[in-house]
Amino acid sequence: EEVFLDTRPLIRTVLDGFNVCIFAYGQTGSGKTYTMVSSKEDWGVNYRALHDLFHIAQNRKGSMTYEIGVQMVEIYNEQVRDLLTCHGSQKRYPFC
């Protein structure tokens, strides 16, 4: 929650037309996945950001229309993995 609150102003610039990238970097086991994804009971930065953006977009639907696109990738051992795919060995998250 603390990381999300620190990054929320930047994340919200998406609604002004800016591209935003949240980049988590660190050693294996340092908590990057927990910070970004966390669990169904305690959302990470990714879920909190999307919830916030869609909530604002819904509140502004009478005066503004938004198109929001999302990508989640992981670079591990020099391999890029699409984290939103739910196929094969890349199935890692509970929403798959």
Secondary structure, 3 states (H helix, E strand, C coil): CHHHHHHHHHHHHHHHCCCCCCCCCCCCCCCHHHHHCECCCCECHHHHHHHHHHHHHHHCCCCCCCCCCCCCEEEECCEEEECCCCCHHHCCCCCC
